[in-house]
Amino acid sequence: LMLPILGISGYEGYHYTESAQFCTNVCHTVMEPQGTTYAYSPHARVSCAECHIGAGASPFVKSKLSGLRQVLAVWRESYSKPIPPAISELRPARETCEQCHWPQKFFGKQLRPVVHFSSDEKNSRYEVQMLLKTGGADESLGVSEGIHMHMLQDVEYVAVDDHMQKIPWVRYTDASGKSTIFRDDGQPNDAPPPDGHRRRLDCMDCHNRGAHEFRAPQESVDHLLDAGKIDTKLPFVKREIVNVLSEEYADKDAAMTTISDKIEAFYRTSYPEMTDNGKSESVKNAVQAAQQIYGNSVFPAMKVSWKSYPNNIGHLNSPGCFRCHNGRHINEEGVPISSECDVCHTFLHRSESGDTYVQDIFDHPMKIHDKWDGLGPHATMRCDQCHTGGPILGCTECHESGAWLEERGVEAFRKTSRTH
């Protein structure tokens, strides 16, 4: 009698340890950030084990041994805060992601509209329309192009940090077996690779937050404004919510209270008409939206926020594509890895007359200086040097702090700063 009971218990116990409930609830505080973001991710119906363990006996044994180490760390309270990114421990995407996804499939160009709202009084709306060159391989036409070409090639890289953001060495091997090395560390191309995490590029190197995205305030507020969850007629509502979400709080209770107090106090003081005559509902909804964003992206107990885990898709709030495509990784002939805008996307603009025209280079909607064409000397900088996900940095905040000295664009700045 006991053998069947033990057998059934063991079988059910095994399946429970593979479930999302086990992963996120047993170690609730430790895994709360990952569990929360997983619940509203596109992969919410995919079990943790399918990505983090995969099929086969060897990965199962390895994961359980690793799990014992992690349980001990929880018991001793010796775990890291925040939890380190899992990418260096994951199985190759070809054994996990590609069981469902098909990166070799030819997708061509996809229209992607991106809606933003300014931080001005009117929360001015503007939309960026782009054709994203996803690409892939079309065997019937003999075409291989676009972003997914990365998956059709043999590309290796070395990252010297745990978040895989600093990549000084890249090697591309073509179909004939010829290898080309690109470096940005000043070393000869035939010198040994630097110490660090060495990987063959796969899906996870770009889609690194597919199930655990901690969205920045700018993006989250834009999304809720566009969906009508936040009233766009509330003056400066974009600015006020982003500002209050960018502050640090001791715990969630303090955060929820302060978020409510600050937003309500702003409208009560600056726009008293918005707090009466039936309009107070808009302020209340704005407070609830801000608290929802905070609850889904900031976890003080684990020292996790939207700043903790860079998202490598795109390059707005973190380096992303520019980790390699920054114009500084050069081969032995001095040729850099491409960094032109039109390699990955084409922008569609609408003129004042209503006509649509194509532009390869992004036309930044905000003009920083009347005398500059576009962004002027800032055109050589990465997007994330100004777009941090929180409040946009002002001129003084960047120049007086010297933040620009640590990033690309320094030489261009030195050459142009004397004349502007």
C-alpha positions in Angstrom: 0.0 0.0 0.0 2.8 2.4 0.9 4.7 1.9 -2.4 1.8 3.2 -4.6 1.3 6.1 -2.2 5.0 7.0 -2.2 5.1 6.6 -6.0 2.2 8.9 -6.5 3.5 11.4 -4.0 6.9 11.4 -5.6 5.4 11.9 -9.0 3.2 14.8 -7.9 6.0 16.3 -5.9 8.3 16.2 -9.0 5.7 18.0 -11.1 5.1 20.6 -8.3 8.8 21.4 -8.2 8.7 22.1 -11.9 5.7 24.5 -11.6 5.7 28.3 -11.5 3.9 28.2 -8.2 6.8 26.4 -6.6 9.5 28.6 -8.2 7.8 31.9 -7.2 5.9 31.1 -4.0 8.2 28.8 -1.9 10.9 31.5 -1.8 8.3 34.3 -2.0 10.4 37.3 -1.0 13.5 36.2 -3.0 11.6 35.4 -6.2 8.8 38.0 -5.9 10.3 40.3 -8.6 10.7 37.5 -11.1 7.3 36.0 -10.2 5.5 39.3 -10.6 7.0 40.2 -13.9 6.5 36.6 -15.2 2.8 36.8 -14.4 2.1 39.6 -16.9 4.8 38.6 -19.5 4.1 37.1 -22.9 5.5 33.8 -21.5 3.1 33.5 -18.5 1.8 30.2 -19.8 5.3 28.7 -20.2 6.5 27.0 -17.1 9.8 28.2 -15.5 11.3 24.8 -16.0 10.8 24.9 -19.8 13.2 27.8 -20.1 15.5 27.5 -17.0 15.9 23.7 -17.2 14.8 22.3 -20.5 14.4 18.6 -21.5 16.8 15.8 -20.5 18.1 14.0 -17.4 21.4 15.9 -17.2 19.8 19.4 -17.0 17.3 18.1 -14.5 20.1 16.8 -12.2 22.1 20.0 -12.6 19.1 22.2 -11.8 18.3 20.2 -8.7 21.8 20.4 -7.4 21.8 24.1 -8.1 18.4 24.4 -6.4 19.8 22.8 -3.2 22.6 25.5 -3.2 20.0 28.2 -3.6 17.7 26.8 -0.8 20.8 26.8 1.5 21.4 30.4 0.5 17.8 31.3 1.3 18.0 29.5 4.7 21.3 31.4 5.5 20.0 34.6 4.0 23.3 34.8 2.0 21.7 35.3 -1.4 22.5 38.3 -3.6 20.2 41.3 -3.7 19.2 41.7 -6.4 19.4 38.1 -7.8 22.1 38.0 -10.6 20.8 37.6 -14.1 20.4 34.0 -15.2 21.8 34.2 -18.7 25.2 32.7 -17.9 23.4 29.6 -16.4 20.8 29.1 -19.1 20.9 26.4 -21.7 21.5 27.5 -25.3 18.4 29.0 -26.8 18.5 26.4 -29.6 17.5 23.9 -26.9 14.8 26.0 -25.2 13.5 29.0 -27.1 13.7 27.3 -30.5 11.4 24.5 -29.3 8.6 27.0 -29.9 10.1 29.9 -31.9 11.6 29.7 -35.3 14.2 32.5 -35.8 15.2 31.2 -39.2 11.6 31.9 -40.5 11.6 34.9 -42.8 9.5 37.7 -41.3 10.6 40.5 -43.6 9.9 44.0 -42.4 7.3 44.7 -39.7 5.6 48.0 -39.0 6.0 49.0 -35.4 4.3 52.2 -34.1 5.8 53.6 -30.9 3.7 56.2 -29.0 5.4 58.6 -26.6 4.1 61.5 -24.5 6.2 64.5 -23.6 6.6 65.8 -20.0 5.1 69.2 -20.9 1.8 70.6 -19.5 -0.3 69.1 -22.3 1.4 65.7 -22.2 1.9 66.2 -25.9 1.6 62.9 -27.9 3.9 62.0 -30.7 4.2 58.7 -32.6 7.2 57.1 -34.2 6.4 54.8 -37.1 9.2 52.4 -38.1 9.7 49.4 -40.3 11.7 47.0 -38.3 13.8 44.7 -40.4 13.3 41.5 -38.6 14.3 39.5 -41.6 15.5 35.9 -41.4 16.0 33.5 -44.2 13.7 32.9 -47.2 15.0 29.8 -48.9 12.5 30.1 -51.8 14.0 33.5 -52.7 17.5 32.9 -51.5 17.2 35.9 -49.2 18.9 36.2 -45.8 18.8 39.5 -44.1 17.7 41.6 -41.2 18.1 41.3 -37.4 17.4 37.6 -37.3 20.4 37.1 -39.5 22.3 36.9 -36.2 20.8 33.5 -35.6 21.9 32.2 -39.0 25.5 33.1 -38.4 28.2 31.9 -36.0 28.9 34.9 -33.7 30.8 34.6 -30.5 31.5 37.4 -27.9 33.1 38.0 -24.6 31.4 40.1 -21.9 33.4 41.3 -19.0 30.4 42.0 -16.6 27.6 39.8 -15.2 24.9 41.7 -17.1 26.6 41.2 -20.4 26.6 44.9 -21.2 30.4 45.4 -21.8 31.5 43.5 -24.8 35.1 44.2 -25.9 35.6 41.2 -28.2 33.4 39.7 -31.0 34.2 37.0 -33.5 32.2 36.2 -36.6 32.8 33.0 -38.6 31.3 32.8 -42.1 30.0 29.7 -44.0 33.5 29.0 -45.4 35.0 28.9 -41.9 36.8 32.2 -42.1 36.8 34.1 -38.8 36.9 37.9 -38.4 37.5 39.4 -34.9 36.3 42.8 -33.9 37.6 44.5 -30.7 37.2 47.8 -28.9 39.8 47.3 -26.2 42.7 48.5 -28.2 44.4 45.1 -28.3 45.6 43.5 -31.6 43.0 41.3 -33.2 45.3 38.2 -32.9 45.8 38.7 -29.1 44.0 36.3 -26.8 40.4 37.1 -26.0 39.9 39.1 -22.7 38.8 37.2 -19.6 35.0 37.1 -19.1 31.9 35.3 -20.1 32.3 33.8 -23.5 29.1 32.9 -25.4 27.9 32.0 -28.8 25.2 34.5 -29.6 21.6 33.3 -29.5 18.1 34.5 -28.9 18.7 35.4 -25.2 21.5 37.9 -26.0 18.8 40.3 -27.3 15.6 38.9 -25.9 17.0 38.7 -22.4 13.9 39.9 -20.5 11.3 37.9 -22.5 9.6 36.7 -19.3 10.9 39.1 -16.6 10.8 42.6 -17.9 11.0 45.4 -15.4 9.6 48.3 -17.3 10.9 51.8 -16.8 8.5 54.6 -15.7 8.7 56.4 -19.0 7.6 53.4 -21.0 4.9 52.3 -18.5 3.4 55.8 -18.2 3.4 56.1 -22.0 1.5 52.8 -22.3 -1.2 53.7 -19.8 -1.6 57.2 -21.3 -2.1 55.7 -24.7 -4.5 53.1 -23.4 -6.6 55.8 -21.7 -5.9 54.5 -18.2 -4.4 57.9 -17.3 -6.2 61.1 -18.3 -4.0 63.0 -20.8 -5.9 66.2 -19.9 -4.3 66.2 -16.4 -1.6 68.9 -16.7 2.0 67.5 -16.3 0.7 64.1 -15.4 3.5 62.3 -17.3 6.2 64.4 -15.6 4.8 64.0 -12.1 4.3 60.3 -12.3 7.7 59.6 -13.7 9.3 61.8 -11.1 7.6 60.2 -8.2 8.4 56.7 -9.5 12.0 57.5 -9.9 12.5 58.2 -6.2 13.8 55.5 -3.8 11.6 54.4 -0.9 12.4 52.3 2.2 9.6 49.8 1.5 6.5 49.3 -0.6 4.1 50.7 2.0 6.1 53.9 2.2 6.2 54.1 -1.6 2.5 53.7 -2.0 1.8 56.4 0.6 4.3 58.9 -0.8 3.2 58.3 -4.4 -0.4 59.1 -3.4 0.5 62.1 -1.2 2.8 63.8 -3.8 0.6 63.4 -6.8 -2.5 64.6 -4.9 -0.5 67.5 -3.3 0.7 68.7 -6.7 -2.8 69.0 -8.2 -4.3 70.4 -5.0 -1.6 73.1 -5.0 -0.9 73.8 -8.6 -4.3 72.9 -10.2 -7.0 73.0 -7.5 -9.7 72.9 -10.2 -8.6 69.3 -11.0 -9.4 68.1 -7.5 -13.1 69.1 -7.4 -16.1 69.4 -9.7 -16.0 65.8 -10.5 -12.5 65.9 -12.0 -10.8 64.4 -8.9 -11.5 60.9 -10.4 -8.8 61.6 -12.9 -6.3 62.3 -10.2 -7.4 59.2 -8.3 -6.9 57.1 -11.4 -3.4 58.6 -12.0 -2.4 57.7 -8.4 -3.7 54.1 -8.8 -1.8 53.8 -12.1 1.4 55.1 -10.6 1.1 52.7 -7.7 0.4 49.8 -10.1 3.5 50.6 -12.1 5.6 50.8 -8.9 4.2 47.5 -7.7 5.1 45.7 -10.9 8.6 47.0 -11.3 10.2 47.9 -7.9 10.9 45.6 -5.0 12.8 47.3 -2.2 13.2 44.1 -0.1 15.3 42.6 -2.9 16.8 45.9 -4.0 15.3 45.4 -7.4 14.0 48.2 -9.7 13.6 48.9 -13.4 17.3 49.9 -13.3 18.5 46.5 -12.1 18.2 44.4 -15.2 19.1 46.1 -18.6 16.8 45.1 -21.5 18.8 44.4 -24.6 15.9 44.7 -27.0 16.4 48.0 -28.9 18.7 50.6 -27.4 16.5 53.3 -25.8 17.0 52.9 -22.0 20.1 50.7 -22.1 22.9 50.1 -24.6 21.2 47.0 -26.1 22.2 46.7 -29.8 25.0 49.3 -29.2 26.9 46.9 -27.0 28.4 45.7 -30.3 27.0 48.1 -33.0 28.6 51.2 -31.6 31.1 51.9 -34.3 34.1 51.2 -32.0 34.5 47.4 -32.5 36.9 47.2 -35.5 38.6 44.4 -37.3 42.2 44.1 -38.3 41.5 46.3 -41.4 40.0 49.0 -39.3 36.4 48.3 -40.5 33.8 48.6 -37.7 30.7 46.5 -37.0 27.9 48.5 -38.7 26.2 51.1 -36.6 24.0 52.9 -39.2 20.3 53.4 -38.3 19.0 51.9 -41.6 20.7 48.5 -41.0 17.8 47.5 -38.7 15.0 50.0 -39.3 13.4 52.6 -41.6 11.4 55.5 -40.3 8.1 56.7 -41.7 7.4 60.4 -41.1 4.2 62.4 -41.8 4.6 65.9 -43.2 2.5 68.8 -42.2 0.5 68.3 -45.4 -0.3 64.7 -44.4 2.0 63.0 -46.8 4.1 60.1 -45.6 7.8 59.9 -46.5 10.6 57.5 -45.7 13.7 58.5 -43.8 16.7 56.2 -43.0 17.9 58.4 -40.2 15.8 59.0 -37.1 14.5 62.6 -36.8 14.5 63.3 -33.1 11.2 65.0 -32.2 12.8 67.3 -29.6 15.2 70.0 -30.9 17.8 70.6 -28.2 19.3 73.8 -29.7 18.0 76.2 -32.4 21.4 76.4 -34.0 21.9 72.7 -34.3 20.8 70.4 -37.1 19.0 67.6 -35.3 20.9 66.7 -32.1 24.1 68.4 -33.0 27.1 67.0 -31.2 24.8 64.7 -29.2 24.1 62.7 -32.4 27.2 60.6 -31.6 25.9 59.6 -28.2 23.8 56.5 -27.3 20.1 57.0 -26.7 20.4 55.7 -23.1 22.8 58.4 -22.1 19.8 60.8 -22.0 16.9 58.3 -21.9 17.5 56.5 -18.6 13.9 55.3 -18.2 13.3 58.0 -15.6 13.3 61.8 -15.9 15.2 62.9 -19.0 18.5 64.4 -18.1 18.9 68.1 -18.5 22.0 69.8 -19.9 23.3 70.8 -16.4 22.7 67.4 -14.9 24.9 65.7 -17.6 27.6 68.3 -18.1 28.2 69.3 -14.5 28.3 65.7 -13.3 30.8 64.7 -16.0 28.6 61.6 -16.9 29.4 62.1 -20.6 33.1 61.6 -20.0 32.5 57.9 -19.4 30.6 57.2 -22.6 31.0 57.3 -26.3 30.9 60.6 -28.0 33.5 62.3 -25.9 35.8 63.1 -28.8 32.9 64.5 -30.9 31.9 66.6 -27.9 35.4 68.0 -27.4 35.6 69.0 -31.1 32.2 70.8 -31.2 31.9 72.2 -27.7 34.1 75.1 -28.5 31.8 76.4 -31.2 28.4 75.7 -29.7 
